[in-house]
């Protein structure tokens, strides 16, 4: 029997597999899943815990691949969708984590933002730091923040909203969202850094659409893409 091209969680939810090799599995992460250690109990929507439970129950997707270990290598915000890389061993975690901490991992996102930028292409270098009084909030802090760099390119616009291609060169928490909000172009549906008046029905307009890197073990170039058509239709592009 062929290996399924999805990860089936115990809830019955299926998560598409975009790419796999001996070291990693890349999935198309859906919205609503937090990336946190499996011991984190403040929410039932912890993806790591759900993956481990499915593996423990010997679900067919895992059994057919002899998967006994799987852990996220990097993070996507809970409501951000798209390419998420999962390591199949502790050794792979170390190697791929080093890639994400360097500039050798190319990341591409699509962002739908409020208000149309005046520039076609630009780079934001604003330093970022945790807000001293608001837990979980990141802010621009040029005096005490860490270096952060994000490249933006305007792709399309309509009715006061714009579609951007985004290349984060560093990997700070909430980097894309804070950089855009600080420049007056908050991500649509961002109730932390944008407008709370958009309502809960507006999804976050941020999707990770590609990762590109040189395999740390084989040195081959790997490019992983997530489909963008559904995301574009959802926001009218």
Secondary structure, DSSP 8 states (H G I E B T S, - for coil): ----SEEE-TTS-EEEEEEE-SSEEEEEE-TT-B---TT--S-S-BHHHHHHHHHHTT-HHHHTTT----EESS---TT-EEEEEEESSHHHHHHHHHHHHTT-SEEEEEEEEES--S-SEEEE---EEE-SSSTT-EEE-TTT-B---EEEEEEEEETTEEEEEEEESS--TTHHHHHHHHTT--BTT-TTTS-GGG-TTS---EEEEEEEEE-TTT--EEEEE---HHHHHHTT-
